[in-house]
Amino acid sequence: MLLFEISMLLTSACAVLLAGWLWWQGQRQRAMPALAGFAAMMALWCAGHIAIMQGWQTLGMALVLANPLMPMFFLHFAVRFVATGYSDALLARIQRTIPLLYGLTVVLILLSWQFQGGRITHSSHFEAFFAFQGIGWVNLLYTVLLGIAAHGVLAYGWRVHSGNRRRSIEAMFMAGGWGLMLATSFVFLSFGLDWYPWPMLLLPSYLVLLVYGVVRYQLLGINAFANKALLWFVMLVLVMALMALVSASLGQLGMRALAEVPAWQLWLYSVVLLLLASACYQPVARLARGLIYPGVQLTELMLERWRQQLQKSESWSELAHLSEQLLSQQLRMNVGVELPDTPLSTAALKIRCQRGLQDWYYELPGWEDVTPGYRLQGEVFAALLLSSCRILEQSLKLADAERKRLDQEHLVELGALSASIAHELRNPLNIISMAAATTPIETRSHIQQQLKRADRLIADLLSYSGQLSLQCSWLPLRPMLEGLKAQQDWQGVQVELQVSDSLQLYADSYRLQQVMINLVDNAVAFCRNQPESMIQIAASATDQMIEIQVHNNGPAIPAEQRAALFQPFVSKRSGGSGLGLAIVRRIMQAHGGEVEHRDDLGWPVSFVLHFRQPQEPMITTQDTAHE
């Protein structure tokens, strides 16, 4: 009798805890509150049996006769569970009858209370136990019919669903069969059978298995809970079996009640229990993991190996590629990983790590229908990947800061050196210029030309290495380009402007002219000897961006030169300083914009300038003029 009460108390306590947890999960899954109601009614039903044995017979019979609410809640849950992701006329009709069935259930319970649907009996095993009588048999029959209806709904759901939802329904059927076997012992005394209800001692397992079968494929959190629950349940069974064995052995030795056992024997008994628990812990833990997460082989050594390999990555693409390899190899299926600055994956299973406002977070698209074992491995790997993303982000920031610091130091040193060289060079150049004044005209012209070239080289060096101080204002773009066109020596190259008269650009006027002159000079140098040589300058505006395109039909830039195109001192044209495009990039970066080379805009060579603009004044692209 004591063992029966302990089993009922344990079942009731577990049911209360599960009901609270399921009610909390109901905020995200609408079927869970009904299952929480089922767990709460089981707690009350078990409490009713305890109340009867403790002498509170009226309260106990009332709680036991409220039994129909248990399958009623389960029917409600089954309808909602099956209707999630699938809906048809049959399910809609059943859902409309749920309130009516709740009302009918409450009426039947009230009638069972009013007309004494149960009585208290005794047997050779119990001093007081519940038995049905009169309308109570209707109560029992109605309970059975509700259970059959709930399983009928599940059978319908098994036919229309697939994947994890179908697996959940299969698990519910197996748990339901187990619960039916346990519940049959409840009515032994009602049929006049003086049998001990041994199966009811295992009722805690029925509740855990049923709820676990429902949610194990839907919520990963319950799998971790069930893993621990199964571990401690098996340990409890082992300890109880050992207690029975030791008690029987003590009885054979003629020992009396536990209170009369000598202290040293109790210590010895405790030591034996502790040793057995310690010896069984790891095997039972492995057994529990094997049952809860079949096929999972996650070890500390494997996790550490993953962590070390992921942290070796030096770029987002390298980290994504390595992650895909490690996880795909572990799961034996294709898994895609999406990180910042990496292309979108086409794999069915993905891990997507993104930078939120506060911290990194991950998503698992496509993992909704995989088994808990695979999802667990995905969750664990995603957590490791998030840690690696944080580390890589910090590493890239530090590397970028260090690069900028070195670049700044380099520019400061280069600026000081350039200023010194410019001062030292211009003095002798001025002397040469004055001395050339007395030379023949042809010689003087040649000298002046080379002096201008030297002065341009010095100016470019100072522009690249010196500090850029911008004085930005709103500039009408077309008039500035018209002035540039009028002053430039085009050397026979045809020029075309496609710029709106109303287009304005927020930039430094002097630096913008410097950019355009460098690009135009570069284009003229390569186009002037080409037949029908032509340069086109076009501009367009979007919401917060102005784009200026400088096209020419000169020879295309070889692919092997494009990577270093904006680096200093890589010029391939005659007479160039090698700093023109590098200066363009520095000025664009100072404006918060960028420059890029393109060969897909219908011209052999195109340089595109991107200027980010403030909101005001309004910029339009109407009335485009062609020249």
NULUM-833934 format. One line per field, with one value per residue (C-alpha): residue number from 1; residue in three letters; x, y, z. Coordinates in nm, 2 decimals, m for minus. Layout:
N
i	[NUM,...]
aa	[ALA,...]
x	[X,...]
y	[Y,...]
z	[Z,...]
This chain:
627
i	[1,2,3,4,5,6,7,8,9,10,11,12,13,14,15,16,17,18,19,20,21,22,23,24,25,26,27,28,29,30,31,32,33,34,35,36,37,38,39,40,41,42,43,44,45,46,47,48,49,50,51,52,53,54,55,56,57,58,59,60,61,62,63,64,65,66,67,68,69,70,71,72,73,74,75,76,77,78,79,80,81,82,83,84,85,86,87,88,89,90,91,92,93,94,95,96,97,98,99,100,101,102,103,104,105,106,107,108,109,110,111,112,113,114,115,116,117,118,119,120,121,122,123,124,125,126,127,128,129,130,131,132,133,134,135,136,137,138,139,140,141,142,143,144,145,146,147,148,149,150,151,152,153,154,155,156,157,158,159,160,161,162,163,164,165,166,167,168,169,170,171,172,173,174,175,176,177,178,179,180,181,182,183,184,185,186,187,188,189,190,191,192,193,194,195,196,197,198,199,200,201,202,203,204,205,206,207,208,209,210,211,212,213,214,215,216,217,218,219,220,221,222,223,224,225,226,227,228,229,230,231,232,233,234,235,236,237,238,239,240,241,242,243,244,245,246,247,248,249,250,251,252,253,254,255,256,257,258,259,260,261,262,263,264,265,266,267,268,269,270,271,272,273,274,275,276,277,278,279,280,281,282,283,284,285,286,287,288,289,290,291,292,293,294,295,296,297,298,299,300,301,302,303,304,305,306,307,308,309,310,311,312,313,314,315,316,317,318,319,320,321,322,323,324,325,326,327,328,329,330,331,332,333,334,335,336,337,338,339,340,341,342,343,344,345,346,347,348,349,350,351,352,353,354,355,356,357,358,359,360,361,362,363,364,365,366,367,368,369,370,371,372,373,374,375,376,377,378,379,380,381,382,383,384,385,386,387,388,389,390,391,392,393,394,395,396,397,398,399,400,401,402,403,404,405,406,407,408,409,410,411,412,413,414,415,416,417,418,419,420,421,422,423,424,425,426,427,428,429,430,431,432,433,434,435,436,437,438,439,440,441,442,443,444,445,446,447,448,449,450,451,452,453,454,455,456,457,458,459,460,461,462,463,464,465,466,467,468,469,470,471,472,473,474,475,476,477,478,479,480,481,482,483,484,485,486,487,488,489,490,491,492,493,494,495,496,497,498,499,500,501,502,503,504,505,506,507,508,509,510,511,512,513,514,515,516,517,518,519,520,521,522,523,524,525,526,527,528,529,530,531,532,533,534,535,536,537,538,539,540,541,542,543,544,545,546,547,548,549,550,551,552,553,554,555,556,557,558,559,560,561,562,563,564,565,566,567,568,569,570,571,572,573,574,575,576,577,578,579,580,581,582,583,584,585,586,587,588,589,590,591,592,593,594,595,596,597,598,599,600,601,602,603,604,605,606,607,608,609,610,611,612,613,614,615,616,617,618,619,620,621,622,623,624,625,626,627]
aa	[MET,LEU,LEU,PHE,GLU,ILE,SER,MET,LEU,LEU,THR,SER,ALA,CYS,ALA,VAL,LEU,LEU,ALA,GLY,TRP,LEU,TRP,TRP,GLN,GLY,GLN,ARG,GLN,ARG,ALA,MET,PRO,ALA,LEU,ALA,GLY,PHE,ALA,ALA,MET,MET,ALA,LEU,TRP,CYS,ALA,GLY,HIS,ILE,ALA,ILE,MET,GLN,GLY,TRP,GLN,THR,LEU,GLY,MET,ALA,LEU,VAL,LEU,ALA,ASN,PRO,LEU,MET,PRO,MET,PHE,PHE,LEU,HIS,PHE,ALA,VAL,ARG,PHE,VAL,ALA,THR,GLY,TYR,SER,ASP,ALA,LEU,LEU,ALA,ARG,ILE,GLN,ARG,THR,ILE,PRO,LEU,LEU,TYR,GLY,LEU,THR,VAL,VAL,LEU,ILE,LEU,LEU,SER,TRP,GLN,PHE,GLN,GLY,GLY,ARG,ILE,THR,HIS,SER,SER,HIS,PHE,GLU,ALA,PHE,PHE,ALA,PHE,GLN,GLY,ILE,GLY,TRP,VAL,ASN,LEU,LEU,TYR,THR,VAL,LEU,LEU,GLY,ILE,ALA,ALA,HIS,GLY,VAL,LEU,ALA,TYR,GLY,TRP,ARG,VAL,HIS,SER,GLY,ASN,ARG,ARG,ARG,SER,ILE,GLU,ALA,MET,PHE,MET,ALA,GLY,GLY,TRP,GLY,LEU,MET,LEU,ALA,THR,SER,PHE,VAL,PHE,LEU,SER,PHE,GLY,LEU,ASP,TRP,TYR,PRO,TRP,PRO,MET,LEU,LEU,LEU,PRO,SER,TYR,LEU,VAL,LEU,LEU,VAL,TYR,GLY,VAL,VAL,ARG,TYR,GLN,LEU,LEU,GLY,ILE,ASN,ALA,PHE,ALA,ASN,LYS,ALA,LEU,LEU,TRP,PHE,VAL,MET,LEU,VAL,LEU,VAL,MET,ALA,LEU,MET,ALA,LEU,VAL,SER,ALA,SER,LEU,GLY,GLN,LEU,GLY,MET,ARG,ALA,LEU,ALA,GLU,VAL,PRO,ALA,TRP,GLN,LEU,TRP,LEU,TYR,SER,VAL,VAL,LEU,LEU,LEU,LEU,ALA,SER,ALA,CYS,TYR,GLN,PRO,VAL,ALA,ARG,LEU,ALA,ARG,GLY,LEU,ILE,TYR,PRO,GLY,VAL,GLN,LEU,THR,GLU,LEU,MET,LEU,GLU,ARG,TRP,ARG,GLN,GLN,LEU,GLN,LYS,SER,GLU,SER,TRP,SER,GLU,LEU,ALA,HIS,LEU,SER,GLU,GLN,LEU,LEU,SER,GLN,GLN,LEU,ARG,MET,ASN,VAL,GLY,VAL,GLU,LEU,PRO,ASP,THR,PRO,LEU,SER,THR,ALA,ALA,LEU,LYS,ILE,ARG,CYS,GLN,ARG,GLY,LEU,GLN,ASP,TRP,TYR,TYR,GLU,LEU,PRO,GLY,TRP,GLU,ASP,VAL,THR,PRO,GLY,TYR,ARG,LEU,GLN,GLY,GLU,VAL,PHE,ALA,ALA,LEU,LEU,LEU,SER,SER,CYS,ARG,ILE,LEU,GLU,GLN,SER,LEU,LYS,LEU,ALA,ASP,ALA,GLU,ARG,LYS,ARG,LEU,ASP,GLN,GLU,HIS,LEU,VAL,GLU,LEU,GLY,ALA,LEU,SER,ALA,SER,ILE,ALA,HIS,GLU,LEU,ARG,ASN,PRO,LEU,ASN,ILE,ILE,SER,MET,ALA,ALA,ALA,THR,THR,PRO,ILE,GLU,THR,ARG,SER,HIS,ILE,GLN,GLN,GLN,LEU,LYS,ARG,ALA,ASP,ARG,LEU,ILE,ALA,ASP,LEU,LEU,SER,TYR,SER,GLY,GLN,LEU,SER,LEU,GLN,CYS,SER,TRP,LEU,PRO,LEU,ARG,PRO,MET,LEU,GLU,GLY,LEU,LYS,ALA,GLN,GLN,ASP,TRP,GLN,GLY,VAL,GLN,VAL,GLU,LEU,GLN,VAL,SER,ASP,SER,LEU,GLN,LEU,TYR,ALA,ASP,SER,TYR,ARG,LEU,GLN,GLN,VAL,MET,ILE,ASN,LEU,VAL,ASP,ASN,ALA,VAL,ALA,PHE,CYS,ARG,ASN,GLN,PRO,GLU,SER,MET,ILE,GLN,ILE,ALA,ALA,SER,ALA,THR,ASP,GLN,MET,ILE,GLU,ILE,GLN,VAL,HIS,ASN,ASN,GLY,PRO,ALA,ILE,PRO,ALA,GLU,GLN,ARG,ALA,ALA,LEU,PHE,GLN,PRO,PHE,VAL,SER,LYS,ARG,SER,GLY,GLY,SER,GLY,LEU,GLY,LEU,ALA,ILE,VAL,ARG,ARG,ILE,MET,GLN,ALA,HIS,GLY,GLY,GLU,VAL,GLU,HIS,ARG,ASP,ASP,LEU,GLY,TRP,PRO,VAL,SER,PHE,VAL,LEU,HIS,PHE,ARG,GLN,PRO,GLN,GLU,PRO,MET,ILE,THR,THR,GLN,ASP,THR,ALA,HIS,GLU]
x	[0.00,0.29,0.45,0.12,0.09,0.45,0.38,0.07,0.25,0.54,0.30,0.11,0.42,0.56,0.22,0.21,0.56,0.48,0.15,0.33,0.60,0.35,0.14,0.45,0.53,0.17,0.28,0.45,0.25,m0.12,m0.18,0.03,m0.23,m0.47,m0.20,m0.11,m0.48,m0.44,m0.13,m0.31,m0.61,m0.38,m0.23,m0.57,m0.67,m0.37,m0.43,m0.78,m0.64,m0.40,m0.69,m0.90,m0.62,m0.56,m0.93,m1.05,m1.29,m1.55,m1.27,m1.09,m1.40,m1.49,m1.14,m1.14,m1.49,m1.36,m1.17,m1.35,m1.18,m0.85,m0.93,m1.14,m0.83,m0.63,m0.90,m0.88,m0.50,m0.51,m0.75,m0.52,m0.21,m0.34,m0.49,m0.16,m0.02,m0.33,m0.69,m1.00,m1.38,m1.37,m1.12,m1.32,m1.64,m1.46,m1.32,m1.67,m1.79,m1.51,m1.70,m2.02,m1.81,m1.66,m2.01,m2.13,m1.82,m1.89,m2.25,m2.16,m1.91,m2.17,m2.42,m2.16,m2.10,m2.48,m2.58,m2.28,m2.10,m1.84,m1.79,m1.51,m1.42,m1.14,m0.93,m0.65,m0.41,m0.59,m0.79,m0.97,m0.99,m1.22,m1.47,m1.74,m2.11,m2.43,m2.38,m2.01,m2.01,m2.14,m1.86,m1.61,m1.77,m1.77,m1.40,m1.32,m1.51,m1.33,m1.00,m1.10,m1.21,m0.88,m0.68,m0.91,m0.81,m0.45,m0.49,m0.64,m0.34,m0.10,m0.25,m0.24,0.09,0.45,0.79,0.83,0.46,0.39,0.67,0.51,0.18,0.34,0.51,0.17,0.02,0.29,0.26,m0.12,m0.08,0.15,m0.10,m0.39,m0.20,m0.13,m0.48,m0.66,m0.54,m0.74,m1.08,m0.98,m1.17,m1.47,m1.51,m1.47,m1.11,m0.90,m0.57,m0.30,m0.28,0.09,0.09,m0.03,0.31,0.46,0.22,0.50,0.66,0.33,0.30,0.67,0.65,0.33,0.44,0.78,0.63,0.42,0.69,1.02,1.01,0.88,1.08,1.45,1.43,1.21,1.47,1.73,1.47,1.37,1.74,1.78,1.44,1.51,1.85,1.72,1.42,1.65,1.87,1.56,1.46,1.80,1.82,1.47,1.57,1.88,1.68,1.45,1.74,1.91,1.59,1.52,1.88,1.84,1.51,1.68,1.94,1.68,1.73,1.44,1.30,1.52,1.51,1.68,1.96,2.30,2.46,2.76,2.51,2.33,2.67,2.76,2.43,2.47,2.82,2.70,2.42,2.66,2.91,2.64,2.51,2.86,2.93,2.60,2.60,2.81,2.66,2.30,2.39,2.51,2.20,1.98,2.16,2.14,1.76,1.69,1.93,1.99,2.29,2.45,2.82,2.91,3.21,3.42,3.71,3.51,3.37,3.72,3.85,3.57,3.64,4.01,3.96,3.69,3.90,4.18,3.97,4.10,3.80,3.42,3.44,3.70,3.50,3.18,3.36,3.52,3.19,3.01,3.28,3.28,2.91,2.83,3.09,2.94,2.58,2.66,2.43,2.48,2.46,2.50,2.65,2.56,2.78,2.84,2.99,2.93,2.69,2.35,2.35,2.12,2.14,1.82,1.97,2.14,2.30,2.27,2.48,2.41,2.51,2.22,2.20,2.33,2.51,2.54,2.25,2.19,1.89,1.84,1.64,1.52,1.59,1.22,1.17,1.49,1.51,1.61,1.96,2.04,1.89,2.09,2.41,2.30,2.23,2.56,2.76,2.57,2.66,3.03,3.01,2.86,3.16,3.40,3.21,3.26,3.63,3.67,3.49,3.72,4.03,3.92,3.85,4.19,4.36,4.18,4.27,4.63,4.64,4.49,4.74,5.03,4.89,4.86,5.22,5.33,5.15,5.29,5.64,5.58,5.44,5.74,5.97,5.77,5.78,6.15,6.21,5.98,6.16,6.50,6.39,6.21,6.51,6.73,6.43,6.37,6.74,6.71,6.40,6.57,6.88,6.67,6.54,6.85,6.84,6.70,6.32,6.31,6.55,6.36,6.03,6.16,6.31,5.99,5.79,6.01,6.00,5.62,5.63,5.87,5.64,5.34,5.52,5.61,5.25,5.11,5.35,5.24,4.87,4.90,5.11,4.97,4.67,4.34,4.13,3.79,3.57,3.24,2.95,2.68,2.82,2.64,2.81,2.76,2.91,3.22,3.26,3.20,3.49,3.71,3.63,3.72,4.06,4.17,4.40,4.21,4.47,4.20,3.99,3.61,3.44,3.07,2.89,2.57,2.49,2.17,2.17,2.00,2.23,2.42,2.69,2.80,3.18,3.50,3.53,3.91,3.94,3.66,3.84,4.15,3.97,3.82,4.15,4.33,4.07,4.05,4.43,4.46,4.18,4.34,4.68,4.54,4.28,4.47,4.63,4.31,4.09,3.76,3.88,3.61,3.56,3.21,3.13,2.78,2.62,2.30,2.14,1.94,1.80,2.13,2.39,2.54,2.72,2.97,3.09,3.40,3.41,3.67,3.72,4.09,4.24,4.09,4.29,4.45,4.29,4.63,4.66,4.32,4.39,4.66,4.50,4.45,4.78,5.05,5.34,5.18,5.12,5.18,5.14,5.43,5.50,5.27,5.37,5.19,4.99,4.69,4.44,4.58,4.50,4.15,4.09,4.22,4.00,3.70,3.76,3.79,3.44,3.30,3.26,3.44,3.58,3.57,3.68,3.42,3.42,3.06,2.90,2.94,3.29,3.63,3.73,3.50,3.57,3.27,3.27,3.01,2.93,2.70,2.48,2.29,1.91,1.90,1.87,1.64,1.84,1.68,1.80,1.55,1.64,1.96,2.16,2.37,2.67]
y	[0.00,0.24,0.16,0.24,0.58,0.66,0.58,0.80,1.08,1.07,1.07,1.36,1.57,1.50,1.58,1.92,2.01,1.90,2.09,2.41,2.36,2.28,2.58,2.80,2.63,2.71,3.07,2.94,2.62,2.65,2.27,2.26,2.42,2.14,1.88,2.08,2.03,1.66,1.65,1.86,1.62,1.32,1.49,1.54,1.18,1.04,1.28,1.14,0.79,0.92,1.11,0.79,0.60,0.89,0.89,1.19,0.96,1.23,1.44,1.14,1.00,1.34,1.37,1.01,1.06,1.37,1.12,1.21,1.55,1.37,1.22,1.53,1.75,1.49,1.49,1.87,1.85,1.58,1.80,2.10,1.90,1.74,2.07,2.25,2.27,2.09,2.18,2.03,2.01,1.71,1.87,2.19,2.00,1.83,2.15,2.31,2.02,2.06,2.32,2.09,1.79,1.99,2.08,1.72,1.61,1.85,1.75,1.38,1.45,1.65,1.36,1.11,1.32,1.37,1.00,0.83,0.70,0.53,0.36,0.28,m0.09,m0.29,m0.59,m0.80,m0.54,m0.21,m0.09,0.16,0.17,0.32,0.11,0.21,0.17,0.29,0.59,0.55,0.28,0.54,0.77,0.50,0.41,0.78,0.81,0.51,0.66,0.99,0.81,0.62,0.94,1.11,0.82,0.82,1.18,1.09,0.80,1.05,1.29,1.00,0.95,1.32,1.43,1.33,1.39,1.48,1.53,1.18,1.05,1.23,1.06,0.72,0.79,0.89,0.56,0.36,0.56,0.52,0.14,0.15,0.37,0.14,m0.16,0.03,0.16,m0.18,m0.26,0.04,m0.15,m0.48,m0.42,m0.27,m0.61,m0.80,m0.91,m0.91,m0.85,m0.60,m0.33,m0.38,m0.20,0.13,0.15,0.24,0.53,0.79,0.63,0.66,1.04,1.10,0.88,1.03,1.39,1.31,1.13,1.44,1.70,1.53,1.60,1.95,2.10,2.04,2.15,1.85,1.61,1.74,1.71,1.36,1.26,1.34,1.21,0.87,0.86,0.92,0.69,0.40,0.48,0.49,0.15,0.01,0.15,0.02,m0.33,m0.32,m0.21,m0.51,m0.75,m0.62,m0.62,m0.98,m1.08,m0.92,m1.10,m1.43,m1.34,m1.28,m0.91,m0.70,m0.37,m0.10,0.10,m0.19,m0.23,m0.15,0.17,0.00,m0.20,0.11,0.27,m0.04,m0.04,0.32,0.26,m0.03,0.20,0.48,0.25,0.09,0.43,0.55,0.23,0.24,0.62,0.62,0.31,0.43,0.77,0.62,0.41,0.71,0.92,0.62,0.60,0.97,1.07,0.76,0.78,1.08,1.06,1.38,1.36,1.62,1.53,1.59,1.92,2.04,1.93,2.12,2.43,2.43,2.38,2.66,2.91,2.87,3.04,3.38,3.49,3.45,3.24,3.01,2.97,2.89,2.63,2.46,2.45,2.29,2.03,1.94,1.92,1.75,1.48,1.43,1.40,1.23,1.48,1.81,2.11,2.47,2.75,3.12,3.38,3.75,3.83,3.47,3.36,3.21,2.83,2.61,2.31,2.19,2.21,2.54,2.71,3.09,3.30,3.67,3.97,4.12,4.45,4.31,3.99,3.71,3.46,3.16,3.02,2.66,2.67,2.33,2.15,2.14,1.79,1.61,1.37,1.50,1.34,1.53,1.85,1.82,1.80,2.10,2.30,2.21,2.29,2.62,2.72,2.65,2.83,3.14,3.14,3.12,3.41,3.63,3.55,3.60,3.93,4.06,3.93,4.10,4.43,4.41,4.33,4.62,4.86,4.75,4.78,5.14,5.23,5.10,5.28,5.60,5.57,5.49,5.80,6.02,5.90,5.92,6.27,6.40,6.24,6.37,6.73,6.71,6.57,6.83,7.11,6.97,6.90,7.23,7.44,7.29,7.26,7.64,7.70,7.48,7.66,8.00,7.87,7.74,8.09,8.17,7.84,7.80,7.78,7.41,7.32,7.55,7.39,7.04,7.15,7.32,7.01,6.78,7.04,7.03,6.65,6.66,6.91,6.69,6.39,6.60,6.72,6.37,6.24,6.52,6.46,6.09,6.12,6.44,6.49,6.53,6.82,6.83,7.14,6.99,7.19,7.13,7.15,7.16,6.87,6.95,7.31,7.17,6.90,7.16,7.36,7.06,6.97,7.32,7.33,6.97,6.88,6.59,6.51,6.43,6.21,6.27,6.35,6.30,6.42,6.26,6.45,6.62,7.00,6.98,6.72,6.84,6.66,6.71,6.71,6.91,7.10,7.09,6.72,6.63,6.81,6.62,6.29,6.37,6.50,6.19,5.96,6.17,6.19,5.82,5.76,6.00,5.84,5.50,5.63,5.89,5.65,5.44,5.49,5.67,5.71,5.83,5.91,5.93,6.08,5.99,6.05,5.93,5.96,5.73,5.80,5.85,5.78,5.95,5.75,5.90,5.67,5.75,5.52,5.49,5.26,5.21,4.87,4.66,4.62,4.27,4.05,4.00,4.38,4.44,4.33,4.59,4.86,5.11,5.04,5.31,5.28,5.02,5.25,5.09,5.41,5.62,5.92,5.83,5.86,5.55,5.74,5.87,5.59,5.55,5.92,5.88,5.60,5.80,6.10,5.88,5.71,6.05,6.14,5.81,5.67,5.42,5.37,5.05,4.93,4.77,4.60,4.49,4.83,4.81,4.98,4.82,5.03,5.19,5.36,5.41,5.66,5.61,5.92,5.88,6.19,6.37,6.39,6.76,6.92,6.70,6.55,6.47,6.31,6.47,6.66,6.46,6.65,6.48,6.63]
z	[0.00,0.08,m0.25,m0.43,m0.25,m0.34,m0.71,m0.71,m0.53,m0.78,m1.07,m0.93,m0.87,m1.22,m1.37,m1.20,m1.31,m1.67,m1.67,m1.58,m1.83,m2.11,m2.03,m2.06,m2.40,m2.51,m2.57,m2.89,m2.97,m2.95,m2.88,m2.56,m2.32,m2.38,m2.31,m1.99,m1.89,m1.95,m1.72,m1.45,m1.45,m1.42,m1.12,m0.96,m1.05,m0.87,m0.58,m0.55,m0.49,m0.22,m0.06,m0.04,0.13,0.38,0.48,0.28,0.09,m0.03,m0.18,m0.32,m0.50,m0.64,m0.80,m0.94,m1.09,m1.27,m1.48,m1.81,m1.82,m1.88,m2.22,m2.30,m2.27,m2.47,m2.75,m2.76,m2.78,m3.06,m3.27,m3.24,m3.29,m3.61,m3.74,m3.71,m4.07,m4.21,m4.22,m4.38,m4.33,m4.10,m3.86,m3.87,m3.77,m3.49,m3.36,m3.35,m3.13,m2.87,m2.66,m2.67,m2.56,m2.27,m2.16,m2.18,m1.98,m1.70,m1.68,m1.66,m1.38,m1.19,m1.23,m1.11,m0.80,m0.74,m0.78,m0.61,m0.92,m0.70,m0.36,m0.13,m0.10,0.05,m0.04,0.09,m0.03,0.04,0.34,0.11,m0.27,m0.53,m0.73,m0.98,m0.93,m1.09,m1.31,m1.25,m1.52,m1.76,m1.65,m1.73,m2.06,m2.16,m2.07,m2.29,m2.58,m2.55,m2.55,m2.86,m3.03,m2.95,m3.10,m3.40,m3.46,m3.42,m3.67,m3.92,m3.85,m3.91,m4.25,m4.36,m4.20,m4.27,m4.12,m3.75,m3.69,m3.81,m3.59,m3.29,m3.36,m3.38,m3.04,m2.90,m3.01,m2.85,m2.52,m2.54,m2.56,m2.26,m2.07,m2.15,m2.02,m1.69,m1.65,m1.68,m1.33,m1.19,m1.25,m1.10,m0.77,m0.96,m1.13,m0.80,m0.87,m0.56,m0.75,m0.67,m0.94,m1.00,m1.34,m1.18,m1.00,m1.34,m1.41,m1.38,m1.69,m1.88,m1.83,m1.92,m2.23,m2.35,m2.32,m2.45,m2.75,m2.83,m2.81,m2.87,m3.24,m3.19,m2.91,m2.85,m2.49,m2.39,m2.53,m2.28,m2.00,m2.11,m2.13,m1.76,m1.66,m1.82,m1.66,m1.31,m1.36,m1.45,m1.15,m0.92,m1.05,m0.98,m0.63,m0.55,m0.68,m0.47,m0.16,m0.21,m0.25,0.06,0.26,0.16,0.25,0.59,0.65,0.57,0.83,1.09,1.13,1.26,1.15,1.00,1.33,1.50,1.25,1.39,1.28,1.11,0.89,0.78,0.69,0.50,0.32,0.22,0.09,m0.12,m0.27,m0.34,m0.50,m0.72,m0.82,m0.91,m1.11,m1.30,m1.37,m1.69,m1.85,m1.77,m1.91,m2.23,m2.25,m2.20,m2.47,m2.70,m2.65,m2.66,m2.93,m3.14,m3.37,m3.19,m3.13,m2.96,m2.73,m2.55,m2.78,m3.09,m2.97,m2.88,m3.22,m3.39,m3.18,m3.26,m3.63,m3.66,m3.47,m3.72,m3.99,m4.11,m4.32,m4.34,m4.66,m4.50,m4.18,m4.38,m4.61,m4.31,m4.12,m4.41,m4.44,m4.07,m4.02,m4.35,m4.27,m3.92,m4.04,m4.37,m4.55,m4.72,m4.48,m4.59,m4.38,m4.43,m4.27,m4.34,m4.68,m4.80,m5.07,m4.99,m4.97,m5.18,m4.93,m4.78,m4.43,m4.34,m4.04,m4.07,m3.83,m3.82,m3.62,m3.43,m3.26,m2.93,m3.02,m3.27,m3.32,m3.54,m3.73,m3.85,m4.17,m4.29,m3.96,m3.85,m3.99,m3.89,m3.60,m3.25,m3.28,m3.59,m3.46,m3.14,m3.34,m3.55,m3.23,m3.07,m3.39,m3.44,m3.08,m3.15,m3.48,m3.30,m3.07,m3.37,m3.54,m3.24,m3.23,m3.61,m3.59,m3.32,m3.51,m3.83,m3.64,m3.48,m3.81,m3.98,m3.71,m3.72,m4.10,m4.08,m3.81,m4.03,m4.33,m4.14,m4.01,m4.36,m4.50,m4.23,m4.31,m4.68,m4.65,m4.46,m4.71,m5.00,m4.87,m4.82,m5.17,m5.32,m5.15,m5.26,m5.62,m5.69,m5.62,m5.89,m6.12,m6.09,m6.17,m6.48,m6.58,m6.56,m6.73,m7.02,m7.10,m7.31,m7.50,m7.85,m7.88,m7.97,m7.68,m7.44,m7.53,m7.47,m7.13,m7.03,m7.12,m6.90,m6.62,m6.62,m6.61,m6.31,m6.14,m6.20,m6.05,m5.74,m5.71,m5.74,m5.47,m5.24,m5.31,m5.24,m4.92,m4.77,m4.55,m4.72,m4.59,m4.75,m4.78,m4.92,m5.07,m5.32,m5.67,m6.01,m6.18,m6.54,m6.54,m6.36,m6.63,m6.90,m6.76,m6.74,m7.11,m7.22,m7.04,m7.12,m7.41,m7.56,m7.83,m8.09,m7.86,m7.89,m7.56,m7.48,m7.16,m7.04,m6.73,m6.62,m6.59,m6.25,m6.10,m5.79,m5.60,m5.24,m5.26,m5.24,m5.56,m5.59,m5.50,m5.74,m6.03,m5.93,m5.95,m6.29,m6.43,m6.32,m6.48,m6.80,m6.84,m6.79,m7.06,m7.31,m7.27,m7.38,m7.64,m7.84,m8.08,m8.13,m8.44,m8.35,m8.00,m7.76,m7.39,m7.24,m6.89,m6.76,m6.42,m6.26,m5.91,m5.68,m5.34,m5.15,m5.42,m5.72,m5.97,m6.22,m6.50,m6.71,m7.02,m7.29,m7.59,m7.54,m7.49,m7.21,m6.89,m6.87,m6.59,m6.42,m6.36,m6.22,m5.86,m5.82,m6.03,m5.75,m5.58,m5.61,m5.86,m6.09,m6.39,m6.73,m6.94,m7.07,m6.86,m6.58,m6.21,m6.11,m5.85,m6.05,m5.97,m5.61,m5.56,m5.70,m5.45,m5.16,m5.25,m5.29,m4.95,m4.79,m4.93,m4.79,m5.14,m5.36,m5.71,m5.91,m6.25,m6.47,m6.81,m6.83,m6.92,m7.30,m7.30,m7.29,m6.99,m6.74,m6.40,m6.18,m5.89,m5.61,m5.40,m5.09,m5.06,m4.79,m4.83,m4.92,m5.16,m5.38,m5.67,m6.00,m6.32,m6.56,m6.88,m6.96,m7.22,m7.48,m7.65]
